[in-house]
Amino acid sequence: MRKYLSSLVLIIILFTAQLLLAQTNIIRLSNDRFRIIFNKHKQGKITFLQVTDLHLGSSAEGKWEKDIITFRRIKRLVEMYDPDFIAITGDLMTGEKPFGALLAVNCLNFFDSLERPWIYVFGNHDPEGGFGRNQIYQVFDFSKWGVLGFHPAKTKEGRKYDFLVDLYSGDNQYPDWQIYNFDSGSQKGFKSIKRDQLEWYKKMSAESRKKAGRQIPAIALFHIPLIQYQWLWDDKSIKKEGESKEKVCFEEDDGSVYDTFVEVGNIKATFCGHDHYNNYWGTYKGGIILAYGYISGEMTNHAWPVGGKLVKLPLDKGDIEIKNVIPDFE
């Protein structure tokens, strides 16, 4: 009997150790910096699913059916590809928001149910409808899996929702990758990444480089595209993948964001949303991949079946892998 109990205890310990090994840990280091540790990574890569422009919560009659379809399609993509985390590049919610808190809670519950980190940046419609950035943050701050941060700024909210996420595989001393997340704005005069945000980015990049003793590869997430997305598409000498069905709506971007990324040298790729009928990507002058998301909301489905973008970040040498994906229900 004692031998049996000893064996049972050993099995429980080993099983518990396996569960701990497979866990993903999210640690808040400060209001604008997080650490995500993936204790189990797949084939030497960190994989994420980008979803964008879901436009959930329309008050129009019968539109709730489209939200159900959106949730089902995203859930199926997660089942098919099992990404390490999900990146939501803005316009998660409609600008109407007659019941803003309930809508935000519904979004939280859905993405938490997928049981993996989800990183969220604001789109131009998210803060509209009388339920703004600070209110959305208050709801999302209750999430077990959601990641959204901010730093102080001279705005009506008293902050800007830009934040850094360090990605670790296992017990590495320094991050394998970093994600710089930007709020690209929603109102006239603020519909692009501004100078103060770039100063924050340069400060965080310099601190990371000094601490690690090297440049840490990074990607950037934001909603409104840069003007270079248009220049990329117009340049016939540059290879692109994916489709373009509308002109790039870069709003107030003047090209300085991309120039700053090139100058600092750590950003390897950027991922945005905003334009529903562009899903292309390519490497622009300066060596940075400019990638659109793939439309993920049934509410905005007017060009192709909704889906997402699957991205693989190499842990050793290798290229970033990107592809548009749609769910298969067969």
N, C-alpha and C positions, 0 to 999 in steps of 0.2 A: 504494500500500500504506500509506504514512504517513497519507494522508488517511482511509483506511478505519479505521486504528487510532485516529486522533483522534476520529472519529465514534463508534466503539465505546466509547471512554473516556467521552465525553460522555453517551452513553446510560446507561452504568453509573452515572455520577455522578447523573444525573437520577433513575434508578430508586432508588438508595440514598437520595436526598433524599426521595423520595415515601414510602419505607418508614419513614424517621425521622419524617416528618410524621405518619404514621398511628399511631405508637407511643403507648402509654399508659405513663407513668412513675409508679412508686410510690416515694416517698422517705420514709424514717423520720427524722423530725426529733428525736424523743425517744421514750422508752418509751410515752408516752401521746399522741403527736401524729404524724400522718402527712400527707403531701401526695400527692394523686393528680392528675396533669396529663393531661388529655385533649387531645391535639394535633389531634384530628379529631372534632368534635362534629356532631350531626345536627339540622339545621333549628332552630338556636338553642335547643336543649334538651339537658340531661344526663338520660339515661334509665337507670333501673335496674329490675331484676326482684327483687322481694321473694319469698323462699321461707321457709317456716316449718314447724316441727313435723314434720320428716321421720321422726324416731324410727327411725333406721337401726340395724341390727345386732342385732335380736332373736334370741335363741338358740332360740326355739320352732321346732319342726320345720316346714320348708317356708316359713318366713317370709322367707328370703333371696330368694325369687322376687319378693316385694313390693318389696324394695330395688332389684332390677333394673328393675322397672316405674317406680319413683320416678326413678331416674337417667335412664331413657329419656325420661320425660315432661319433666323439667327440661331435658335437652339439646335436645329438640324446641322448647321455648319459646324457648331461646336462639337456635336457628336461625331461628325465625319472627320474633322481635322485635329481635335483635341489640342487647341492652342494653349500655350502657357499663360497668356493673358489676352485681354481684349482692349483695344484702343478705340475710343469713341471720339471722332473728330468733329464734334459740334452739330448743332441743330438736332439734338436728341428729341427735343420737345417743340411743339407748335408755338407760335407767338400768341395764340389766343389765350390759353390757360384760364378758363373760367373757374377751374378748381385746381390751382397751381400746386398746393401742398399734396393733394391726393395723387396728382399726376406724377410728381417727383417721387413719392413713396412707391407708386406702382413701378416706375422705372428701376428704383433701387431694388425692390423685391425680385424683379425679373432677373436683373444682372447678377444679383447675389445668388440666385438659385442655380446659376451656372458654375458656382464654386471654384472660381479662379479670379485673380485680380482683374479689375477693369479700371482703366485710366480714362478720365473724362476731361475734355477741354470745351470751353463754351463756344457756341456758334452765335451768329448774329440774332437768331430768333429765340434762343433759349431764355434770355433775360427779359423778353417782352411780356406784355399782358398783365403787368402789375405784380408779378412774382419774379423778382430779379435774382441777381447773382448771389447776394448774401443769403437770401431765403433758400435758394436751391442748395447752397453750401450747407446750411444748417440741417437740411434733410439728409444730404449725402454723407455728412459727417457721422451719421449713425450706421453707415454701411460697414459690414464686416470685410468686404472685398473691394470697395470703391476707393479710388485714389484721386484726390482733388486738393490742391494747395494754393497758397497765395503769399504775397509779400506786401508790405506797406506801400502805399502810393497816394498821390494827391488826386483822388477821384471822389465822386460822391459816395462810393462804397468804402472809401478809406483804404483800399487795397486793390491790387491787380492779381488776377488768378493765373499767374505764371508759377511754375514749380518744376523741380528737378526730381527725376526718379533714377536711382542707381540700380542696375540689374546685376545680380550676382548668381553664378552657378556654383552651388555647393559652398564650401568654406573658403573660397578665395579671399585674399587679403584686400584686393581692390576690385572695383566693378569691372565686369566684362564689357558692359555697354551702359550708356546713359541716355535718358530721354528728357529733352528740354521741351516742356509743354507751355504753350503760349495762348493767351486770350487775345484773339485778333480783332476784338471789338464788335460793336453793334450799332453805334450811333454816329451820325455825321461828325466828322472831325476826329473820330476814334476808330475808324474801320480799317485798321491795319495794325501791325506790330510797331510800336512807337519807340522813340529813342531811349526813354527811361527803361523800357523792357530789354532793349539791347544792352544797356549798361548792366542791368541785372544779370543777363546771360554771360557777358564777358567776365563779370566778377566771379560768378559760380564756376565758369570754365577755368579761370586762372587758379582758383582755390583747389579745384580737383586735380589739375595738372601738377601743382606744387606738392600736394599731398602724395600723389601716386608716383611722382618722379617721371611721368610720361603723359602723353596725350591719350585720353581715354576715348575710344570711338563712340559716337553719339548719333542719335536721330532727333528730329524735331517734329512735333505734332502741333497743328493749328488748324483753324477752320478756313479762313479766307486765303486763297492762293496768292503767291507772289507774282509780280509782273513777269518774272523769268519763265513762268509756266507758259505764257503766251509765246515768248521768244523761243523757247524750246520747241514748241509745236511748229512754229513758222520756219525754223531752221531745217531745211531739207537734208542737210549733210549729217544730221544727228539721228541715229537710230532710235525709234520709239516703239513701244508696245502698247496695245490697247487702242481705244477709240476716242475721237473728239467730235462732238455734235453741237458744240456751242462755243462762242468766244469766251476767253478767260475773263471772269469778273474779279479782277484784282483790287477793286475798290480804290483805296487811297495809297496802296503800296507804291513806293518810288524807286525800288530796286536796292535800297540800302540794307535791307534785312539779309538778302542773299550775299551781298558784298561783305557784310560783317561775318556771316558764316564762313565764307571762303577765307577771310582774313584770320579768324581764330583757328580754323583748320580742323576742328574735331567733328563737325557735322558731316555724316556720310550720306544721309538721305532725309528728305522731308516728306510728310504725308499730310494732305489737307482734304477738304470737302468743298462745300458751298455750291459748286457748279454740278448740277445733277446729271448732266449728260456728257461729262468727260470722265474717263477712267484710265487715261494713259499714263505712262511713265518713261523716263529716259534720263541719261546722265548729261547734265548741262556743262557748259564751259566753267572750269573751276573744279570739276570732278564730283559734284554733288548730284545724287539722284533726286529728281523732282517727280513725286508720285501723287496722283489723285487717288482718293478712295473710290470704291465701287458702290454705287447707290444702294442703301440697305433698307429704306422705308417704302412700304407698299403705297403710302400716301403720295410718294413722289415717283411712282413707277409709270413713266411715259416713254421709255426708250428701250429697255431690256429687262428681263427678269431680275428682281432685286437679289443681292447677295452680299459679298464682302471682298476684302483683299487679304490674302494670306501672305505673311512676310516672315522670312527666316533669317535671323541674325547669326552669323557664324561665330563660334566661340574661339576658334583658332584662325588659321588663314583661310581665305575663301571669300566669295562674293555674297552680298545680300541677295536672297532669292525672293522674287515677288510674282504673284499671279492673282488674277481675278477668279473668284470662286462663286458658284451658285449651288444651292442645296439640291441633293438628289433624294427624292422620296420613294424611289422604286425599290 
